Amino acid sequence: MNTAKLALSFTMAAMIGLAVGACTSSDSRIDRVCSRHCEKLTDCNDNADYDNCMNTCVETAHECDSDSDVEMALDTLHECRDQECNDLLGCEADAWIECKI
């Protein structure tokens, strides 16, 4: 009986570890993509505030409906770095629209 409880405890600990690892990995990608995006935005616009951009970007990512929506939005936002400065805000809007639909 104690062996079964011990096995269940290890299984639960492993599942919690995987869940925490998944969240950390996702949060890490959100931070990386948002940081690159906000760096480009501040390079393109002297009036843009990096910290404000980061807060908005991360908060918006966490408001997405599902993990797959977050990933899709981050993929689009990642591609925005190749846009001209004039197209950057439109590209950002497209990324988050995909996330919310």
GIMO-V394302 format. One record per pair of residues at least 24 apart in sequence whose ideal C-beta (glycine too) atoms are under 10 Angstrom apart, sorted by the first residue. I is the first residue (numbers start at 1). GAP is how many residues later the second one is. D is the distance in whole Angstrom. If there is no record, write none. Layout:
i:I gap:GAP d:D
i:I gap:GAP d:D
//
This chain:
i:22 gap:45 d:8
i:23 gap:44 d:10
i:26 gap:35 d:9
i:26 gap:36 d:10
i:26 gap:41 d:7
i:26 gap:44 d:7
i:26 gap:45 d:8
i:26 gap:48 d:9
i:27 gap:31 d:8
i:27 gap:34 d:9
i:27 gap:35 d:9
i:29 gap:32 d:9
i:29 gap:41 d:9
i:29 gap:42 d:8
i:29 gap:45 d:6
i:29 gap:49 d:9
i:30 gap:24 d:10
i:30 gap:27 d:8
i:30 gap:28 d:6
i:30 gap:30 d:10
i:30 gap:31 d:5
i:30 gap:32 d:8
i:30 gap:34 d:10
i:30 gap:40 d:7
i:30 gap:41 d:10
i:30 gap:43 d:10
i:30 gap:44 d:7
i:30 gap:47 d:10
i:31 gap:26 d:9
i:31 gap:27 d:7
i:31 gap:30 d:9
i:32 gap:42 d:9
i:32 gap:46 d:9
i:33 gap:24 d:8
i:33 gap:25 d:10
i:33 gap:28 d:8
i:33 gap:37 d:10
i:33 gap:40 d:9
i:33 gap:41 d:5
i:33 gap:42 d:9
i:33 gap:43 d:10
i:33 gap:44 d:5
i:33 gap:45 d:5
i:33 gap:47 d:9
i:33 gap:48 d:9
i:33 gap:62 d:9
i:34 gap:24 d:6
i:34 gap:25 d:10
i:34 gap:26 d:9
i:34 gap:27 d:7
i:34 gap:40 d:8
i:34 gap:43 d:7
i:34 gap:44 d:10
i:36 gap:41 d:9
i:36 gap:42 d:7
i:36 gap:44 d:9
i:36 gap:45 d:6
i:37 gap:37 d:9
i:37 gap:40 d:5
i:37 gap:41 d:8
i:37 gap:43 d:6
i:37 gap:44 d:7
i:37 gap:51 d:8
i:37 gap:54 d:9
i:37 gap:55 d:7
i:37 gap:58 d:9
i:38 gap:54 d:10
i:39 gap:42 d:9
i:40 gap:40 d:7
i:40 gap:41 d:5
i:40 gap:42 d:9
i:40 gap:43 d:8
i:40 gap:45 d:8
i:40 gap:48 d:6
i:40 gap:52 d:10
i:41 gap:39 d:9
i:41 gap:40 d:10
i:41 gap:44 d:9
i:41 gap:47 d:6
i:41 gap:48 d:8
i:41 gap:51 d:8
i:43 gap:42 d:8
i:43 gap:45 d:10
i:44 gap:39 d:9
i:44 gap:40 d:9
i:44 gap:41 d:4
i:44 gap:42 d:8
i:44 gap:43 d:10
i:44 gap:44 d:6
i:44 gap:45 d:9
i:45 gap:40 d:7
i:45 gap:43 d:8
i:45 gap:44 d:9
i:48 gap:40 d:10
i:48 gap:41 d:10
i:53 gap:39 d:9
i:56 gap:36 d:10
i:56 gap:40 d:10
i:57 gap:35 d:8
i:57 gap:38 d:9
i:57 gap:39 d:9
i:60 gap:32 d:9
i:60 gap:35 d:9
i:60 gap:36 d:5
i:60 gap:39 d:7
i:60 gap:40 d:9
i:61 gap:34 d:10
i:61 gap:35 d:8
i:61 gap:38 d:7
i:63 gap:33 d:9
i:63 gap:36 d:8
i:63 gap:37 d:8
i:64 gap:32 d:8
i:64 gap:34 d:9
i:64 gap:35 d:4
i:64 gap:36 d:7
i:65 gap:34 d:7
i:65 gap:35 d:7
i:65 gap:36 d:9
i:66 gap:33 d:9
i:68 gap:31 d:10
i:69 gap:27 d:10
i:69 gap:29 d:7
i:69 gap:30 d:5
i:69 gap:31 d:8
i:69 gap:32 d:8
i:70 gap:29 d:7
i:71 gap:28 d:9
i:72 gap:26 d:5
i:72 gap:27 d:7
i:72 gap:29 d:10
i:73 gap:24 d:9
i:73 gap:25 d:5
i:73 gap:26 d:4
i:73 gap:27 d:9
i:74 gap:24 d:10
i:74 gap:25 d:9
//
